[in-house]
Amino acid sequence: MTASKTLPPIGARIVKSSLGAAICILIYYIRELLPIGGGIPFYSILAVLWCVQPYTTSTLRMAQQRTIGTLLGAAYGLVFLLFFGLFENVSKMVVYLTACAMLVPILYTTVLIDKRNASYFSCVVFLTVSINHSFDVNPYLFVFNRVLDTLVGIGVGVLLNSVHMPVKSKENTLYVSGIDSVLVNSKETMIPYNKVELNRLIALGAKFTVSTIRTPASMIDLLSGIDLKLPVIAMDGAVLYDLKENRYLEVCALDRDTAARAEALMESEGAHVFVNALYDNTLHIYYGDFRNDAERDLFEKLRRSPYRNYTAKRFRLNKETERVIYLMVLAPDADIRQLETRLMDALGEELRIVTTPALEYPGYTYLKLYHRDARKANMLKILKERTGVDKVITFGSIPGEYDVFVHDDGGNSAVKAFKRLYEGRPVKS
């Protein structure tokens, strides 16, 4: 049976677009009662739909493009009308062909003033004037109304996107969310609503970041389009990473001797070990001879990423400046259980051992070894000190471990809860 698809919510942009169109109609009605005439509300509504964007910055950019394009196109249109106004009984074909030729100076003007993004609107306005209204009784009035119609729509669009509900200041609260099954679903995709709302709230000043078992490399694509301003907690609490600066700010690495002993023990058990080691600010993933198809397939999938530096172990420097973040093994379930027992007996007090089923490789399990203090909670304390906040609110998909439990597999409940908390409203249970 095919699972029913959850319908996305009606977003603020959709509501604002409809409201903006209605406002344009009301303005048109008022203009009908004034001496300046009514214009054509269609053009105002087009401008509103163009200017209402997910973010205020993009609205202003679109408004600027539309305004420049409209004024430039109207100016050329006015010159065009004045020119042909000097002649009588001009053939429509001559007018239309001349209008086509005029596109060259119009487009070239947008190049000269470095406003290429406004070229389309300049041409649309000019052609509307020259093709549709050259033979009107009073085409100049249309030019005036055409410009006014567009400016009305631009003004309405900018106003709607600039209006926000007042929120209480939450500068002393840090919001930390998981990624998998919280912000992204099992298919590793994020719904547009989450991106738009997260960026909007961050732009308003919300202190928001994420905490995950993933490496920074695997987070980049998942969080693409989100303007995170704070560092992220990655590698299950082993590092604090700045995605904007591509820099490791805090590292809880394995003790050098402990890492060497653990690696030697695992290799003596016949396991192949991926060594994630940091040199300066570059993470290297050292690999040897693969022992199974799963780890070979994993390597082939991940090595193509420009954010991962896979290096054969024969080129490993083993310098004292090397910091091993974690060791990883991907092996059959039975082998991992045996390996975990050996590690616990030999180094259990010095390491933190994490095992997770390899869902993409049935019958296999991941085993990762971290420093005993490499935990999300510990790195969260460091981040709290760095940001100077008094309170932390966490969002996650494991019952009892987070302040806000999320159980919709990467739907919008986490972001909605974050929004309500930031705006000072109670979270719906």
Buried (B, 14 or more C-beta within 10 A) or exposed (E): EEEEEEEEEEBBBEEBBBBBBEBBEEBBEEBEEEEEEBBBBEBBBBBBBBBBBBBBEEBBBBBBBBBBBBBBBBBBBBEBBEEBEEEEEBEEEEBEEBBEEBBEEBBEBBEEEEBEBBBBBBBBBBBBBBBEBBEEEEBBBBBBBBBBBBBBBBBBBBBBBEEEEEBEEBEEBBBBBBBBBBBBBEEEEBBEBBBBBBBBBBBEEBBBBBBBBBBBBBBBEBBEEBBBBBBBBBBBBBBBBBBEEEEBBBBBBBBEEBBEBBBEBBEEBEBBBBBBBBEEEEBBBBBBEBBBEBBBBBBEEBEEBEBBBBBEBEEBEEEEEBBBBBBBBBBBBEBBEBBBEBBEEEBBEBBBBBBEEBEEBEEBBBBBBBBBEBBBEBBBEBBBEBBEBEEBBBBBBEEEEBBBBBEBBBBBBBBBBBBBBBBEEEBEE
